[in-house]
Amino acid sequence: MSKKGEFYKDNKPGNKGWFVIEFKDVGKTYADGTKAVQHVNFTVEQGEIFCLIGPSGCGKTTTMKMVNRLIDHTEGQIWIDGEPIMSINEHELRRRIGYVLQQIALFPHMTIEENVSVVPELLKWNKEKVVQRVDELFRLTGLNTSLKKKYPSELSGGQQQRVGVMRALAAEQDVILMDEPFSALDPISREQLQNDLLHLNEELGKTILFVTHDMNEALKLGSRICLMNAGEIAFIGTKDEVLASNDPFVQEFMRQVRGSVE
């Protein structure tokens, strides 16, 4: 099989229009016959924030976890940067992809500086480069450098989540997976971090696959929004296309936010 996916654009990595992530007729069937997702087709371009949303159990998190092989797909093909993910060693693949969880999962026995440095050190960066990268990430995320020697338990929830984003960006990965990263935060912290993510991505141009259950969040952050239902894609479109859609499933989702979205 060719390394190039069906949707592959023949240009250079990093260019606008480069398909960083590609799904072609992807499915996941478990040993007991349960189909978690099926017939999933989409592409994510360089620099996009592509939001997956849908009801509980719709397959959005399963779809995201197949990108870094936390769950292996059983049907179809997934490419990253034009390369089939099954041809990449899973540990190498995960080091190439940043990952931000709702639970954050910082190492409690490590300082903030040590948490952020984990992946660069695994990649055997020299100490000077690691220190420079940590300092750069503190600047980009707006965290005070006085927090470097603090432990996760000494930070607020919003600060901890910023550290989670820093760790995902630490090794300069081009692809970031974000699994409902702000859903456990209070509304003020959540809005601030959403704004921070938009500003951060304007500067860095990362490719982000973002899972959320909140349509307002998807409409605010998403370059495009993918609505899933019962393991399949129901609709993909921009904010304007979602708002203008007459699809019954889309309208059901929009009913709760119709009055609050411009």
Protein Blocks (a to p, Z undefined) as FASTA:
>chain_A
ZZbdfklccddehiahiafbdcehiacddfkopafbghiacdddehiacdddddehilmm
mmmmmmnopaccfehjddeehiafklpcfklmmmmpccddfklopafkbcfklmmmmmmm
mnopafklmmmmmmmmmmmnopafklmmpcfklpcfklmmmmmmmmmmmnopabdcdehk
llmpcfklmmmmmmmmmmmmmmnopacddddfbfklmmmmmmbacddeehiafbdcdfkl
mmmpcbfklmmmmmmmmmmpZZ
